Amino acid sequence: MEPLANRIRPLILDDYIGQLHLVGEGKPLRLAIEHGHIFSFILWGTPGTGKTTLARIYAKAINAEFHELSAVSAGKDDIRKIVSGSAGSRPTAEARMMPPKQRPRVLFLDEIHRFNKAQQDFLLPFVENGQLVLIGATTENPSFEVIPALLSRLRVFVLNELSEEDMAAIIDRTGYDLDPVAKEWLIGLANGDARQAITMIENTSRLYDTISLETLKETLQSKFLRYDKKGEEHYNVISAFIKSMRASKPDAAMYYLARMIEAGEDPKFIARRMVIFASEDIGLAQPTALVVANAVFRAVETIGYPECTLNLAHGVAYLANAAKDRSTTNAIGQAMEDARKLGNLPVPMKIRNAPTKLMKDLGYGKDEGNDPEADLMPVKLRGRTYF
């Protein structure tokens, strides 16, 4: 049976829920869809925020020949087939009436960040010469994951997590009757991920006659829900992984690493979290941790599975056993709070830049800041310490 998420997926923009900054009246994607503007773009957002649905609505609006691939499993041959016209597609009724040469050919590439540099280089000329209208979907920052030459030819639209009101409307659309307590709990669990909420409802309906807070919790605890790289267990395992390293428990950290590897988790996703962890939790206690974590990330980028499993394990063992110090993390957090709260406080005259004689005469740069006893903070923050 077709998944519930697909059965209730909106086909037109007026039925789409959320992302009003993109599809509200006068907003960029609504204008593009309403006027049939043809261009390539990337949809960047967390799981379950409507990226695939928007891509399909756009393709239908421009009467496109629509092809959908996942970068996890697709390769150059799949792109060749699409460009040559030998791959199957799902044209709209309107598109079938158009001469083939006039019909835009849209490639929706899910998880575009999983395409390596060579694959993206291969895709580039087809986007550049207009043979393909590319719509990429990603949960990762495209600035880091998409090569500059390709990114420069794409517009980037950022999708926000769905609000509680949006989630409630999507739950209502499933057709299942949830009492207010169960609905509120499910909205909190899904955390802005519509797909997760819909899947929870579908799985619970298969196991139980009614959907209540109790049956939803029972479903969550059952083995019916397996590790899903876009679902709730994904976040549970990465959270356990980070917390195990934070608690200096290398055995637990290694187990959760193994869980992610066995599930086919993107190794760069794991390595990226390790780089963050090295500064956030280890920091000044062992500064070389950042060097090691960056080396692991680079090795993962260069080698890939299965060999990079060893690089990840090496890095995890090092980070979990390292001394921990969050003073830098706490310091920048407090400093940023002051910067937001107090705005642009005047820099003390004695440490300002003094490129001209007049500025020197006015007292700019009078003290280069070499006095260890001097307080170089703005006046309102004199005596403030972060470390």
N, C-alpha and C positions, 0 to 999 in steps of 0.2 A: 504494500500500500504506500502511496505517496506520502512523505512526511507532512505533518500538519503545518509546519512553517511554510512549505511550498503551496499547500492548498489555500492558505489564507493570504498569500503574498499579494499585495496590491498590483494592479496592472496599469493604473493611470495615476497621475500625480495628485489628483484631488482626493484619492483614497490613502495617500502616503501620510504616515504619522511621524512628526518630529522634524528636526533640521530646518526650522523656519528661516534661519539665517542664510540658507542656501535655496530653499524652495518656496519661501513666503512670497507674497506679492512684490514684484519688482526686484527680486533677488536673482543672482546670476544663473543658477541652474534652472530655475523656473523660466526665465527669459530665454535661455538656450533651448529648452524643451518646447516652449510655446512657439518660438520663431524658427525652429529647425536648424539652429546653428550647428555646423559640423566641425568638431575639433577634438583633439585628444586630451585626456585629463587623468588625474589620479584622485581617487577617493581615499583619504587617510583618516582612520578612526578605529576605535576599539571594537572588539567583536560585537555583532548583533545590533549595530546602529543603522543598518539599512543600506549598506554599500551595494550589495548585489541587486537589490530591488531598484535602487536609483539607476544603476547601469542598464537594467532591462527596460525600465520606463523610457530612458533616453533613447535607447536603440529602437524601440517601437515608435517613438515620436518622429524619428528621422527616417522611418521606413527602411531600416538597415537589414542587411544579411548578418545575422548575429551568431557569433561563435564564442563559446565559453570554455576557458581552460584554467586549470590550477597549476601554478608554477611549481608546486611540489612534485607533480608527476609529468608535466609537459616538457617537451624539448624542441630542438630546432626542426625536426621532421614534422611535428604538429603544425608549426608555423608555416612551413613550406606548403603543406597540404591546403591550409586556409588560403594562402596567397594564390596558389595555382587553381583554386576552386574545386579541388577534389575532396575536401572535407565536407561533411554534412553540416547543415545550418538550420536555423529556425526562422525563416523570413516571415514577416507579417503578411496578411492578406493583401494589403496595399503594396507591399514590396514585391510580391509575386507578380503584380501587374506591371511593374516597372521594368524597362530593359535592363539586363544584368549590368551593363557598363555604367548605368546611372545610379545604381543602388550602392550606397555606402557599405563597406565591409567592416563591421565592428568586431574587434577582438576584446572580450572582457577577460583580463588576466588576473585571477584571484591570487593573493599572496605574492604579488610581483617582486617583493623583496627576496623571495627564494630563488629568483633567477640570478645566476652568477654573471660576472662581467662579460664573459664571452657570449652568453645567451642574450644579454641586453644589447651588446654590440651587433649581434645578428639581427635583432629586431629593429634597430635604429633606422636603417635605410627605408624599410617598408612604411614606417611612420612618417619619415621625412618626405617621401615622394607621394604620400597620400594613398598608397595601396591598402593601408590599414588605418582605421581609426581606433586608437588604443585607449581602453579604459582600464587602468590598473587599480587594484584594491590592495590596501596594505594596512597592517596594524602598527608598522614601524615607521620611524621618521624617514621620509623619502630622501631627505638631504644626505643621509648616510647610506641608504640602501639602493638608490637608483643612480646610475652613472650620470655625470653632469651633462654629457651630450644629449642623452635621452630626456633627462629632467628639464632641460632648457626648452624642449619642444612640447612640454605638457603643462597644463594648468593644474594646480593642486587645490583641492577642496577639502577642508577639514570638517569631519563629522563629529559632533559632540555626543557624549553619553546621553541616552534618552532620559528625560525627566520622569518623575514619579507619575505625573499626569499622562505623559505619553505611554508609559508602561501600562497604566491602568486601562487606557483605551485599547492597546494591543491585546491585553488579556481578555477584555470584553469581546474583541473580534473573534477569538477562538471559538466562541459559542458555548463554552463550558461555564456553569454557574458556580462561582466561588464566593463564599461569604466574606465580609469585609476583613476579618482577622486573617484568613488564609491569603487573601489578595495582598494585604499589607506585608505579610511575611514573605511572600514570593517576590514582591517588588524589591524588598530589601535584599533578598538573596541574590537576585539577578543583577543588581547593581548597574542598571542601565543597559543590560544585554537582553534584547528582545528574544533572540533565538534561544537563550537559556531558559527564559520563562516559558516559552511555548513548548520546548522540549520537556520540561518538567511536567507541564500539564498533560502532554500527550502520554508520557511514560506512566504517570499516575493513573490516567484513565484506563490504561491497559492492565494495570495491576489491581485496581480497586473500582468498586461501583460508584463511589462518590469521591469528590475532590475536596478535602478538608485540610486543615493545618496538620492533623495527625497523619493522614495518608500522604501528604506531600513530604513530611519528614521521614516517613517510612521508606518512601521511594528514594529519597536522597541517600539514605543509609544502605540501600540494597545494592547488589552488584549489577542491577539493571543499567545503572549509569556508569559507564566505563570512562577511562581517561580520554578527554576530548580536548584537543589543542585549542579549541575556541570556547570551551565550556568551563564550568565551575571547578572541576577537578584539576584542570590545568593550573588555576590560581592557587588551589589548596597545596599542590605539590611544590610549586615554586616558592610559596610562602614557607612551607616546612623546610625546604632546602636552605633558604636564607637564614631562617631562625636557628637551624642546626649549626651552621657555620658560626653564627653570632654567639651561640652558646658553647663554642669550641668542642663540638661533638662530631669528630670526623667520620665515625662509623655511620651515624644517622645521615649526615650530609651525603656520604657516598651512596647510601641506599636510595635517597631521593633523586640523586643524580642518575642512578641506574634506572629508576622508574621513568624519568624523562627520556633517557636515551632509548629504552625499549619501546616507548610510545612513539618514537620518531620525532621528538621535539627538535625544533630548529637549533642546531648547536650554537649558532651566533646569538640566539636569544639567551641561552644559558650563559655563554661567555660574557655577554654584555652586562648581565646582572652581577657577574663576578667582578668586573671592572668597577662598577658602582660600589659594590660591597667593600672593595679594597680601600677606597677613600672614605666611605661613609662610616664603616665600623672598625677598621684597623687603623687607618690614618697615621698619626705621628708615632704610634707605638712601634710600627714596623714599616717605614716608608717604602721599602723594597717590595711590599705586597702589590703596589700599583704597577710596578715594573713587571712582576710575575703575571699578574692578571692581564695586562696588555699583551704580553708575550703569548699567553694562552689564546687570547682573542685572535691575534695575528695567525697563530698556528691553525686554529679552527677555520679561519677564512681561507687559508692557503691549502689545507689538506682535506678537510671535510670528513664525513663519515666513511668507513668505520674507524680509520686510524686516529682521528682526532679525539676519540673516546679516551685514549691514554693521556692526551694533553689536558683534557677537562679533569680527569681523575687526579693528575699531578697537581693542577692548580687548586682543586678543591681541598686536597690533603694539606697543602701549604696554607691556604687561607683559614681553614678551620683550626689549625694548630697555632696560628699566629696570635700574638698578644693583641688585645683590642683597646681602642681609644677613640671615643666619639667627640673629642673636644673640638676638632675642626668643624665637624658637622653642626654641633651646637653653636659654635661661634658664628659661622656664616648665617645660620638661621636667625640668631638674635640680631646680627648686624643688618640683615635684609629687612627684618621687622622694623628696626629703627629708621632705615632708609625710606621705607614705605610710609611710616607714621609721621616722620618729621620733614620729609621732602628734601629739597636741595639746600642744606645748611651751608653757609659760607665757609669756604676753606680758609684756615688761618692765614693771614697776610704773609707771615714769615716763611711759609712753605709753598706759596704760590709760585707759578712759573713767572720769570722776569726776563723776557726776551729784549726789552727796550730799556734805555737809560731812564726815561720818565717813570716807568713802572718800578725800577729799582729805587728811584728817588722817593716814590710813594710808599716804599716799604715792602714791595713785593720781593719774595725770596731772600729776605734779610737773614734768615737762619735756614741753612740747608737741611736742618732736621737731624744733625749729627749728635746733638746733646741727648744722651740716654735718659736724662731726667725730665726732658721736656714732654708736655702733653700735647700731642699734635692733633687731637680731636677738635672738631668745631666747638664753639663756646658752649652750646647747649648740651654737648655730650662729654664735657670735661669730667674726668674721673670714671667714665664708663669703661668697663672691661668685659671682654668676651671670653677670654681664656682664664 
